[in-house]
Amino acid sequence: MKKLSGGTRGAVAPRGRAGAFARPVGMSLGLSLMALHPLAMAAEQAASAAADAASTTATASATASATAASDAQVLPTVTVNGANGNGWRARTASVAGYDNAPLRDTPASITVVTRAQLDDQQAKRLSDVVRNDASVNNDYAPVGYYEGFSIRGFALDPASAYRLDGLTLSGEQNVALENKERVEILKGLAGIDSGVIAPGGVVNYVNKRPENVASVTAGVDSRGSTSAAVDLGRRFGPDDQFGLRVNAAKENMHSYIDGTNGRRSFGSIAADWNINPQASLQLNAEFQQWIQRSASGYQLLGGTVVPSAVSSSKLLGAQSWAKPLTTDALYINGRFDYAFNDNWRAYVSAGRSRTMIDDNVAFVYGCYYAASCSAGSTSPYFFGANGDYDVYDYRSPGEYRRNDEMRAAVDGKFTTGALRHDVLFGTSALHRVVHLSDPVYDYVGSENIYGPDETFSPSPNSPSVSFPQLDAWQYSLFATDRVSLGDHWQVLAGGRAVFLRQKAWTSQDGPETGTDKSALLPQVALVYKPFEPLSIYASYSKDLSLGDQAPVRASNAYSFLPPVESHQYEIGAKYDWANRLSLTAAVFSITKPFEYAQPDASESGYTFVQHGTERHDGIELSASGRVSERVSVTASVAAIRARAYDSGTPAYEGHQVINVPALHAALNADWAVPGLPGFDLLGGLEYSSSRNANEEGTARVPGWIVVNAGARYTTKIAGHRTVVRLWVDNLFNRYYWRDAGEQQGDAYLFLGAPRTARLSVTYDF
């Protein structure tokens, strides 16, 4: 193994820090949000006018009823029992190519987390959202840093897997949820809709649109966090031609990990203009600043043992000179729609996503400089067998990532004889730019996970100025045709031609490397509807994803492997029971080249390669909707067998891939309590089987069950709707490892949050 010199910059690169530029991001642009006060006055006037109109309508209705009663026979009294609203069940999604396509007719596995679920579970970030879907797992999601996830066992690519209204986001951020109407999760390959993307799937955020609304929400949690949010909107003009909606939020975050408190500010604006019956224009902009000290993860002791009896509140490597990580995220987009007639329409959309990160942390990694590690046989890329670890002064200011995307498409319907066609074709272009500096990454001292905190002096070195490290273009042409043969059969056939051109630099003065790749990504599906509520489908998809970046411990450290192709076969069924409960099942198989640090005789001891095949086979079951007049549920189960084959390293084969549970399940329920109008009890349960914590499969984190509970009470105060919500995460204070994910070749462990109660009040005015 190559000897690492003491105290030098870049001696051992932190997972997810130095290699964070591995993917295609958005441009700097100033944004000024209009003042909230005029809109609040307009919303109040609209609410008053609506109340007057309702009163007038009620009076007229009562007069008409009295007249009718005098002329008609008096009928017996009829009692009508209204069912609860089904806010947890979605019927459509826009994440699989078509806008607002019916879920039952879409030959893909999709989960939609609605606004009602986000509110009831008091979701603050994406990790709160994805616990509703058992196919999604945390994958390197530390407190204070942007979160990573995997779907069906494959890590999501932050360059292209996260969307807002269908256009890519820079995934190096924690996206605000206050202005989101729903979150859509497409599981599996998405080549037609998304182009170059990792095989796990896509997360698409959908913005709230302007409507007459005025509400304020205040919240607090058991750790002392506080938050406030306002949602103001109005439609105005002739025939409500114009619409405007503003969301703003402020949050002070008190974390369960000592020393990692933070704060967040957010603002957004959405505008609509229905130009005429054929044309419409939408504009959106949002900005968020997130400031919070990030927490390092644990690593295996000696590379083989999961730490035991460690504190979930301890901040590893705590140093007074470490600063909070600051993330400034800006997103703007626009979309113009035009309907030629009832059957044909076109749209053009464009968006820009930009994140600026100043990363400052006392980072914990490995044990190379600890005496207990260097004296024994412990790998320097893990904690020492006795719990020793190294602390680094890591400073990476000016991390700039930008995604610019444009998309134009036409969709239409026509018939050819007995065949009905629903076609979509168009083009898109994505430009991703990444600027990073040569960071300060200097060893400052060693300590132990079980010992007291020690004080070290920071490095005297300074980082370089930020410089370009990635410039990537993706151009695409896509087309699909959904052909209906009578009422029972549909055939979907399509594809996307992708042209990828990428340039990368590993250092300011380093050589330029380039990638030019083109591919045709087909997708075909057959759908059979034996009767109206049931849909059965079989599909095949091919996808292209960028090659991973080699970790620092490899002989080819920081180099990018070439793009790889993935293949997916899926069979599924969707059934609407009594038009109130949606049931789905899917069986899938996904394959891609296995990318890993292969042990060898090189000076470093490893070389990062593409060798063999990684295959994930699984089954997914889900349900959402009402099981009775008073009970609504969402339920999800995923069983996945993830293996590596023909890798050339037998120790990495024959067992589950790292951080992929063989079985994962989630259940959430809402019960309207009889005799207590407006009062609902809420509950949730999440189960995960054990998962491997290293590539060899010799270390495993135990399985766990976490129970959540809550309540919702809806009433009126001063004639205005008021909703009080309580939600308790980890009700029984379960101690568990929620995440054993990898980040750029190194494995990390993160404990789940202890019991946390959140209380919020929403007042409509």
C-alpha positions in Angstrom: 0.0 0.0 0.0 1.2 3.4 -0.9 2.6 5.2 2.2 0.7 8.4 3.1 2.8 11.3 4.3 1.8 12.9 7.6 0.0 16.2 7.7 -0.2 16.7 3.9 -3.1 18.0 2.1 -5.2 15.4 0.4 -3.6 12.5 2.4 -6.9 10.7 2.7 -9.9 12.1 1.0 -13.2 12.3 2.9 -16.1 10.4 1.6 -18.5 12.7 -0.2 -16.4 15.8 0.2 -13.3 15.9 -2.1 -15.1 13.8 -4.7 -18.3 15.7 -4.8 -17.9 16.9 -8.3 -18.5 13.5 -9.9 -21.6 14.5 -11.8 -23.1 16.9 -14.5 -25.3 21.3 -12.1 -26.9 25.3 -12.6 -25.8 29.4 -13.0 -25.5 32.3 -10.7 -28.5 34.6 -10.8 -29.9 37.1 -8.4 -33.6 36.9 -7.4 -35.7 39.5 -5.7 -39.0 38.3 -4.2 -41.9 40.7 -4.0 -43.0 41.9 -0.6 -45.6 39.7 1.1 -47.8 42.4 2.6 -49.8 43.5 -0.6 -50.5 39.9 -1.4 -51.7 39.2 2.2 -54.1 42.1 1.8 -55.3 40.8 -1.5 -55.8 37.3 -0.1 -57.7 38.8 2.8 -60.0 40.8 0.5 -60.5 37.6 -1.7 -61.4 35.6 1.4 -63.9 38.3 2.5 -65.5 38.4 -1.0 -65.7 34.7 -1.0 -67.5 34.7 2.3 -70.0 37.3 1.1 -70.7 35.3 -2.0 -71.2 32.2 0.0 -73.6 34.0 2.3 -75.6 35.3 -0.7 -75.7 31.9 -2.3 -76.9 30.3 0.9 -79.7 32.8 1.3 -80.9 32.3 -2.3 -80.7 28.6 -1.8 -82.8 28.7 1.4 -85.5 30.8 -0.3 -85.7 28.5 -3.3 -85.9 25.5 -1.0 -88.7 27.0 1.0 -90.7 27.7 -2.2 -90.1 24.2 -3.4 -91.2 22.7 -0.1 -94.5 24.5 -0.2 -95.3 23.0 -3.6 -93.9 19.5 -3.2 -94.6 16.5 -1.1 -92.6 16.3 2.2 -90.2 13.4 2.0 -88.8 11.4 4.9 -85.6 12.7 6.5 -82.5 11.1 4.9 -79.2 11.0 6.8 -76.1 11.3 4.6 -72.7 10.1 6.1 -69.9 11.8 4.2 -66.6 10.0 3.9 -63.3 11.5 4.9 -61.3 13.1 2.2 -58.7 10.8 0.6 -55.8 13.1 0.7 -53.2 10.3 1.0 -54.1 8.7 -2.4 -52.9 10.1 -5.7 -54.3 9.2 -9.0 -51.8 10.7 -11.4 -48.1 11.5 -11.8 -45.9 13.4 -14.2 -42.6 11.6 -13.6 -42.8 8.9 -16.3 -42.9 11.0 -19.5 -46.5 12.2 -19.7 -48.0 15.0 -17.8 -50.5 14.0 -15.1 -50.7 10.5 -16.5 -53.1 8.1 -14.6 -51.0 5.8 -12.4 -53.0 2.8 -13.2 -52.2 3.1 -16.9 -48.5 3.8 -16.5 -46.3 0.7 -16.9 -43.9 1.7 -14.2 -43.6 1.5 -10.4 -44.4 5.0 -9.0 -45.1 6.3 -5.5 -46.7 9.7 -4.9 -46.4 11.3 -1.5 -49.2 13.9 -1.3 -49.3 17.3 0.4 -51.6 15.8 3.0 -49.0 13.3 4.0 -46.2 15.9 4.0 -48.3 18.0 6.4 -49.5 15.1 8.7 -46.0 13.7 9.0 -44.5 17.2 9.3 -41.8 16.4 6.8 -38.9 18.8 6.8 -36.6 17.2 4.3 -36.5 14.4 1.7 -35.5 11.7 4.3 -38.8 12.4 6.0 -40.7 11.9 2.7 -39.1 8.7 1.4 -39.8 6.7 4.5 -43.2 6.2 2.9 -41.6 4.0 0.2 -39.9 0.8 1.2 -37.8 0.7 -2.0 -36.0 3.9 -1.0 -33.1 3.9 1.6 -30.8 6.5 3.0 -27.4 6.3 1.4 -24.9 8.6 3.1 -27.2 11.1 4.6 -25.4 12.9 7.5 -26.9 15.6 9.6 -26.0 19.0 8.3 -25.0 17.8 4.8 -27.1 17.2 1.7 -28.7 13.8 1.8 -28.1 10.8 -0.5 -30.5 8.0 -1.3 -30.8 4.8 -3.1 -33.8 3.3 -4.9 -34.0 -0.5 -5.5 -30.5 -0.6 -4.0 -28.8 1.8 -6.6 -27.5 5.1 -5.4 -29.1 8.2 -7.0 -27.0 10.5 -9.0 -27.2 14.1 -7.6 -26.6 15.5 -11.1 -29.7 14.1 -12.7 -31.9 12.0 -10.4 -33.7 15.0 -8.7 -36.3 17.0 -10.5 -38.5 20.0 -10.0 -41.6 20.1 -12.3 -39.8 17.6 -14.5 -36.5 19.6 -14.9 -33.2 18.6 -13.2 -32.1 20.1 -9.9 -28.6 20.3 -8.6 -29.0 17.4 -6.1 -26.3 18.8 -3.7 -28.9 20.5 -1.5 -31.8 19.7 0.8 -34.8 20.9 -1.1 -37.5 22.9 0.7 -40.9 21.3 1.0 -43.1 24.3 2.0 -44.1 25.1 -1.6 -44.4 21.5 -2.9 -47.7 20.0 -3.8 -46.4 16.4 -3.9 -43.3 14.3 -4.3 -43.2 11.7 -7.0 -40.8 8.7 -6.9 -40.2 6.7 -10.1 -38.5 3.4 -9.2 -36.2 1.8 -11.8 -34.9 2.8 -15.2 -36.1 6.1 -16.6 -34.2 6.5 -19.8 -37.0 7.9 -22.0 -37.9 10.6 -19.5 -34.5 11.4 -18.0 -31.6 10.6 -20.4 -28.3 9.8 -18.7 -29.1 8.7 -15.2 -28.3 6.1 -12.6 -30.6 3.0 -12.7 -32.2 3.5 -9.3 -34.9 6.0 -10.5 -36.0 9.6 -10.2 -37.4 11.9 -7.4 -39.6 14.7 -8.8 -40.9 17.6 -6.7 -44.1 19.2 -8.0 -44.7 22.9 -7.1 -47.9 24.3 -5.7 -49.8 26.3 -8.3 -51.5 29.7 -7.6 -55.0 29.5 -6.0 -56.9 31.5 -3.5 -55.2 30.6 -0.3 -53.9 32.4 2.8 -52.4 30.4 5.7 -49.7 30.6 8.3 -48.1 27.6 10.1 -46.0 27.7 13.2 -44.1 24.7 14.6 -41.9 23.6 17.5 -40.3 20.3 18.4 -39.1 18.6 21.6 -35.5 19.6 21.0 -36.3 23.3 20.8 -36.5 23.8 17.1 -38.9 26.4 15.9 -40.3 27.2 12.5 -42.8 29.5 10.8 -44.2 29.4 7.3 -46.7 31.5 5.3 -48.6 30.4 2.1 -50.3 33.3 0.3 -52.0 33.0 -3.1 -54.6 34.6 -5.3 -56.1 34.3 -8.7 -57.3 37.6 -10.2 -58.2 39.4 -13.4 -60.8 38.5 -16.0 -61.9 34.8 -15.5 -59.1 34.4 -13.0 -56.6 34.8 -15.8 -53.6 35.6 -13.6 -52.4 33.8 -10.5 -49.7 34.4 -7.9 -48.5 32.4 -4.9 -45.8 33.1 -2.4 -44.4 30.7 0.1 -41.8 31.7 2.8 -40.4 29.9 5.8 -37.9 30.4 8.6 -36.5 27.5 10.7 -34.2 27.3 13.7 -32.9 23.7 13.8 -31.9 22.0 17.1 -30.3 18.7 16.1 -30.1 15.6 18.2 -26.3 15.6 17.7 -24.5 18.0 20.0 -23.0 21.1 18.3 -24.9 20.7 15.0 -27.7 23.2 15.4 -28.5 25.4 12.3 -30.9 27.7 10.7 -32.8 27.9 7.4 -34.5 30.6 5.3 -36.7 30.0 2.3 -38.8 32.0 -0.1 -40.6 31.1 -3.4 -42.9 32.6 -5.9 -45.1 30.9 -8.5 -47.0 32.8 -11.2 -49.5 31.7 -13.8 -50.9 33.5 -16.9 -53.8 31.9 -18.9 -53.1 34.0 -22.0 -56.1 32.6 -23.8 -58.0 29.3 -24.0 -55.1 27.8 -26.0 -52.0 29.3 -24.4 -50.6 29.5 -20.8 -47.4 30.5 -19.1 -46.0 29.4 -15.8 -43.0 31.0 -14.0 -41.4 29.8 -10.7 -38.5 30.9 -8.6 -37.2 29.8 -5.2 -34.2 30.4 -2.9 -33.0 28.7 0.2 -30.1 29.3 2.5 -29.2 26.4 4.8 -26.5 26.9 7.5 -25.7 24.0 9.8 -22.6 22.3 11.2 -22.3 18.8 9.6 -21.7 15.6 11.5 -19.2 12.9 10.4 -20.3 9.3 10.3 -18.8 6.3 12.2 -16.8 3.7 10.4 -16.3 0.0 11.2 -13.8 -0.8 13.9 -10.8 -2.4 12.3 -12.8 -2.7 9.2 -14.9 -5.6 10.5 -16.9 -4.6 13.6 -19.9 -2.3 14.0 -19.3 0.1 16.9 -21.4 -0.7 20.0 -22.8 1.5 22.8 -21.8 4.7 21.1 -23.8 7.9 21.8 -26.3 9.1 19.2 -25.8 12.7 20.4 -21.9 12.8 20.3 -20.3 14.9 17.6 -17.2 13.1 16.5 -14.2 15.3 16.1 -15.8 18.4 17.7 -13.5 21.4 17.4 -14.3 25.0 18.3 -12.7 26.3 15.1 -14.9 24.3 12.8 -17.6 26.3 11.0 -21.1 25.5 9.8 -21.6 24.3 6.3 -23.5 27.0 4.3 -25.6 26.1 1.2 -27.3 28.8 -1.0 -29.6 27.2 -3.5 -31.5 29.0 -6.3 -33.9 27.6 -8.8 -35.9 29.2 -11.5 -38.0 27.7 -14.3 -40.6 28.6 -16.8 -43.0 26.7 -19.0 -45.2 27.8 -22.0 -48.0 25.5 -23.1 -50.0 25.8 -26.3 -53.0 23.6 -27.3 -53.5 23.5 -31.1 -56.8 21.7 -30.6 -58.4 19.1 -28.3 -55.9 16.4 -29.5 -52.6 18.2 -30.0 -50.5 20.4 -27.7 -46.9 21.5 -27.3 -44.8 22.9 -24.5 -41.4 24.5 -24.0 -39.8 24.5 -20.6 -36.5 25.7 -19.2 -34.9 25.8 -15.8 -31.7 26.7 -13.9 -30.6 25.2 -10.6 -27.6 26.5 -8.8 -26.0 25.6 -5.5 -23.2 27.3 -3.7 -21.6 25.5 -0.8 -19.0 26.6 1.7 -17.9 23.3 3.3 -16.1 23.7 6.7 -15.8 20.7 9.0 -13.5 18.9 11.4 -13.9 15.7 9.4 -13.4 12.3 10.9 -11.9 9.6 8.7 -9.8 6.4 9.0 -7.0 5.9 11.5 -3.8 6.1 9.5 -2.0 8.4 12.0 -3.3 6.8 15.1 -0.6 4.7 16.9 -3.0 1.8 17.4 -3.7 1.6 13.7 -0.2 2.0 12.3 1.2 -0.5 14.8 -1.2 -3.3 13.7 -2.8 -4.7 10.6 -5.9 -2.4 10.6 -6.7 -0.8 7.2 -6.1 3.0 7.5 -9.5 3.5 5.7 -11.5 2.4 8.8 -11.5 3.4 12.5 -9.0 1.5 14.7 -10.1 -1.7 16.3 -10.1 0.1 19.7 -12.1 3.0 18.3 -9.3 5.4 17.4 -9.8 7.8 14.5 -8.1 10.7 12.7 -9.4 14.2 12.6 -8.9 16.5 9.5 -9.3 20.2 9.0 -11.4 20.2 5.8 -12.3 23.5 4.1 -13.7 23.6 0.6 -15.3 27.1 0.0 -16.9 28.1 -3.3 -18.3 24.7 -4.4 -20.4 25.8 -7.3 -22.7 23.4 -9.1 -25.2 24.4 -11.9 -27.8 22.6 -14.0 -29.3 24.4 -17.0 -32.0 22.4 -18.9 -34.3 23.1 -21.8 -37.0 20.8 -23.0 -39.5 21.1 -25.9 -42.2 18.5 -26.7 -45.4 17.8 -28.6 -48.0 15.2 -27.6 -51.1 14.3 -29.5 -53.8 11.7 -30.1 -55.0 10.2 -33.4 -56.3 6.9 -34.8 -55.2 4.6 -37.7 -58.0 2.2 -38.3 -58.7 0.3 -35.1 -55.6 1.6 -33.4 -55.6 4.6 -31.1 -52.3 6.4 -30.7 -51.1 8.6 -27.9 -47.7 10.0 -29.0 -45.0 12.2 -27.4 -41.9 13.4 -29.1 -39.4 16.2 -28.4 -35.9 17.2 -27.6 -33.9 18.3 -24.5 -30.5 19.7 -23.6 -28.8 19.7 -20.2 -25.7 21.6 -19.3 -24.0 20.8 -16.0 -21.1 22.9 -14.6 -19.0 22.2 -11.5 -16.4 24.5 -9.9 -14.4 23.4 -6.9 -11.2 24.5 -5.2 -8.2 22.5 -4.1 -9.4 22.2 -0.5 -7.6 22.2 2.7 -7.6 18.7 3.9 -5.0 18.3 6.6 -4.6 15.9 9.5 -4.7 17.7 12.9 -4.9 14.9 15.5 -6.4 11.6 16.6 -8.9 10.6 19.3 -11.3 7.8 20.3 -15.0 7.3 19.9 -15.2 6.3 23.6 -12.9 8.9 24.9 -13.3 12.6 25.8 -13.1 15.3 23.1 -9.6 16.6 22.5 -8.6 20.0 21.2 -6.4 20.4 18.1 -5.1 23.4 16.2 -6.4 24.0 12.7 -4.2 23.8 9.7 -2.4 27.0 8.7 -3.0 26.3 5.0 -5.6 27.9 2.8 -7.7 26.5 -0.1 -7.2 27.6 -3.6 -9.6 29.7 -5.6 -12.5 27.8 -7.1 -11.9 26.6 -10.7 -13.8 24.5 -13.3 -13.7 20.7 -12.7 -16.6 19.5 -14.8 -18.3 20.8 -18.0 -20.9 18.4 -19.4 -23.5 18.6 -22.1 -26.3 16.1 -22.8 -28.5 16.4 -25.9 -31.5 14.1 -26.4 -34.2 13.3 -28.9 -37.1 11.2 -27.6 -40.3 9.7 -28.8 -43.0 7.3 -27.5 -46.2 5.9 -28.9 -48.8 4.4 -26.7 -51.0 2.2 -29.0 -54.4 1.0 -27.8 -55.8 -2.1 -29.4 -59.4 -2.1 -28.3 -60.3 -1.7 -24.6 -58.0 -4.4 -23.2 -54.5 -4.1 -24.8 -51.9 -1.3 -25.0 -48.4 -1.3 -26.5 -45.9 1.4 -25.5 -42.8 1.7 -27.7 -40.3 4.5 -27.6 -36.7 5.5 -27.1 -34.3 8.3 -26.5 -31.2 9.1 -28.5 -28.6 10.6 -26.1 -25.4 12.4 -27.0 -23.0 13.0 -24.1 -20.0 15.3 -24.2 -18.1 15.8 -21.0 -14.8 17.5 -19.9 -13.2 17.1 -16.5 -10.2 18.3 -14.6 -8.9 16.7 -11.4 -6.8 19.8 -10.4 -6.3 23.4 -11.4 -3.3 22.6 -13.5 -4.1 19.0 -14.2 -4.8 17.5 -17.6 -8.2 17.6 -19.2 -10.0 14.3 -19.7 -13.0 14.0 -22.0 -15.9 11.6 -22.7 -18.0 11.5 -25.9 -20.7 8.9 -25.9 -23.9 8.4 -27.8 -26.6 5.7 -27.2 -30.1 4.8 -28.1 -32.2 3.9 -25.0 -35.3 1.9 -25.9 -38.3 1.2 -23.8 -41.1 -1.1 -24.6 -44.1 -2.2 -22.6 -47.2 -4.3 -23.0 -50.3 -3.5 -20.9 -53.4 -5.8 -20.5 -56.6 -4.7 -18.9 -58.8 -7.8 -18.4 -61.5 -5.6 -16.8 -61.7 -1.9 -15.9 -60.1 -1.7 -12.3 -57.1 -4.0 -13.2 -54.1 -3.3 -15.3 -51.2 -5.8 -15.9 -48.0 -4.8 -17.6 -44.6 -6.1 -18.7 -41.7 -3.8 -19.7 -38.1 -3.6 -20.8 -35.9 -0.5 -20.5 -32.3 0.3 -21.3 -30.4 3.2 -19.6 -27.1 5.0 -19.7 -25.4 6.3 -16.6 -22.0 8.0 -15.9 -19.2 5.9 -14.6 -18.3 6.4 -10.9 -15.3 8.3 -9.7 -12.4 6.3 -8.2 -11.8 6.8 -4.4 -8.6 8.2 -3.0 -7.3 4.8 -1.8 -7.3 3.4 -5.4 -4.3 3.5 -7.7 -6.4 5.5 -10.2 -7.7 7.9 -7.5 -10.2 10.5 -8.6 -10.4 9.2 -12.2 -13.8 8.8 -13.9 -14.7 5.4 -15.3 -16.6 5.4 -18.7 -20.4 5.5 -18.9 -22.2 2.2 -18.4 -25.4 0.7 -19.7 -28.1 -0.7 -17.5 -31.0 -3.0 -18.3 -34.3 -3.6 -16.5 -37.1 -6.1 -16.9 -40.3 -5.5 -14.9 -43.7 -7.2 -14.6 -46.4 -5.5 -12.6 -50.1 -5.2 -11.8 -52.3 -2.3 -10.5 -55.8 -2.6 -9.1 -58.3 -0.1 -7.8 -60.4 -1.7 -5.2 -63.9 -0.1 -4.8 -62.4 3.0 -6.3 -60.9 4.0 -3.0 -57.8 1.8 -2.5 -55.0 1.5 -5.1 -53.0 -1.8 -4.9 -49.8 -2.4 -6.9 -47.3 -5.2 -7.3 -44.1 -5.3 -9.3 -41.3 -7.8 -9.9 -38.1 -6.5 -11.4 -34.6 -7.3 -12.4 -31.9 -4.6 -13.0 -28.3 -5.3 -14.2 -25.3 -3.0 -14.6 -21.5 -3.4 -14.6 -20.1 -3.8 -11.1 -17.9 -0.8 -10.1 -15.7 -1.3 -7.1 -12.2 -0.9 -5.7 -10.6 -4.2 -6.6 -7.8 -5.5 -4.3 -4.7 -6.1 -6.3 -0.9 -5.9 -6.2 -0.6 -2.2 -7.1 1.2 0.2 -4.9 -2.0 1.4 -3.4 -3.5 -2.1 -3.0 -6.7 -1.2 -5.0 -7.7 -0.2 -8.5 -11.2 1.1 -9.2 -12.6 -1.0 -12.0 -15.8 -2.0 -13.9 -15.7 -5.7 -13.7 -18.5 -8.3 -13.7 -22.2 -7.6 -13.2 -24.3 -6.1 -10.3 -27.8 -7.5 -10.4 -30.8 -6.5 -8.3 -33.9 -8.7 -8.3 -36.9 -7.7 -6.3 -40.6 -7.6 -5.6 -42.5 -4.5 -4.5 -46.0 -4.4 -3.0 -47.9 -1.2 -2.1 -51.3 0.1 -1.2 -52.7 3.6 -0.7 -56.2 5.0 -0.1 -59.1 4.2 2.3 -59.7 0.7 3.7 -62.9 1.9 5.4 -64.9 5.1 5.8 -62.6 6.2 8.7 -59.2 4.6 8.0 -56.7 5.6 5.3 -53.4 3.9 4.8 -50.3 3.9 2.7 -48.2 0.6 2.8 -45.1 -0.5 1.0 -43.0 -3.6 1.1 -39.8 -4.2 -0.9 -37.8 -7.5 -1.0 -34.5 -7.1 -2.9 -31.8 -9.6 -3.7 -28.7 -7.6 -4.7 -25.6 -9.5 -5.8 -22.3 -9.1 -7.7 -21.3 -11.7 -10.2 -18.0 -12.5 -12.1 -16.2 -9.6 -10.4 -12.9 -11.3 -10.1 -13.0 -10.9 -6.3 -14.8 -13.9 -4.8 -15.0 -12.2 -1.3 -17.3 -9.6 -2.8 -19.7 -12.1 -4.3 -22.3 -14.5 -2.9 -23.9 -12.1 -0.4 -26.1 -8.9 -0.4 -24.5 -5.7 -1.8 -23.6 -3.1 0.9 -26.4 -1.1 2.5 -29.3 -2.9 0.7 -31.7 -4.6 3.1 -33.2 -7.8 1.9 -36.6 -6.7 3.3 -37.9 -3.2 4.0 -41.4 -2.2 4.8 -43.3 0.9 5.7 -46.9 1.4 6.9 -48.8 4.7 7.8 -52.4 5.0 8.8 -55.0 7.8 9.6 -58.0 6.9 11.7 -60.9 9.4 12.1 -62.0 8.8 15.7 -65.8 8.2 16.0 -67.6 10.7 18.1 -64.9 13.3 17.8 -65.5 15.3 14.6 -62.2 16.6 13.2 -60.0 14.5 15.3 -57.7 11.8 13.7 -55.1 9.5 15.1 -52.0 8.9 13.0 -49.5 6.2 13.1 -46.5 4.8 11.2 -44.2 1.8 11.3 -40.9 1.2 9.4 -39.0 -2.1 9.3 -35.6 -2.9 7.9 -33.8 -6.2 7.9 -30.1 -6.3 8.7 -27.8 -5.0 6.0 -24.1 -5.4 5.1 -21.8 -2.7 6.1 -18.7 -3.7 4.0 -18.1 -5.1 0.6 -17.0 -8.5 2.0 -20.3 -8.9 3.8 -18.5 -9.8 7.0 -20.0 -6.9 9.0 -23.7 -6.2 9.3 -25.8 -3.6 11.1 -28.8 -5.2 12.8 -32.4 -4.9 11.6 -34.8 -2.6 13.3 -38.4 -1.5 13.7 -39.3 2.2 14.3 -42.8 3.2 15.4 -44.1 6.7 14.8 -47.4 8.2 16.1 -49.4 11.4 15.9 -52.7 13.2 15.8 -54.5 15.8 13.8 -57.4 18.1 15.0 -59.3 20.3 12.6 -61.5 23.0 13.9 -62.5 26.6 13.4 -61.2 29.6 15.3 -62.9 32.9 14.7 -64.6 31.3 11.7 -61.3 30.3 10.1 -60.1 26.7 9.6 -57.4 25.7 12.0 -55.4 22.5 12.0 -53.3 21.3 15.0 -50.9 18.5 14.2 -48.7 16.3 16.5 -46.2 13.8 15.2 -43.7 11.8 17.2 -40.8 10.1 15.4 -39.3 7.0 16.9 -42.0 6.8 19.6 -40.2 4.1 21.6 -36.8 5.7 21.3 -35.3 2.9 19.3 -31.5 2.8 19.1 -30.5 1.7 15.5 -28.2 2.2 12.6 -30.3 3.8 9.9 -27.7 4.1 7.2 -24.6 2.0 6.3 -24.0 3.7 2.9 -20.9 4.2 0.9 -19.6 7.6 -0.3 -17.0 7.5 -3.0 -15.7 4.1 -2.1 -15.7 4.4 1.7 -18.3 3.0 4.1 -20.0 5.1 6.8 -22.5 4.3 9.6 -25.1 6.8 10.9 -27.3 6.3 13.9 -31.0 7.0 13.6 -32.5 10.0 15.4 -33.9 9.4 18.9 -37.5 10.2 19.8 -38.5 13.6 18.6 -42.0 15.2 18.9 -43.2 17.9 16.5 -46.2 20.2 17.1 -47.6 22.6 14.5 -50.6 24.8 14.0 -51.9 25.9 10.6 -54.4 28.8 10.5 -56.2 29.8 7.4 -57.2 33.5 7.2 
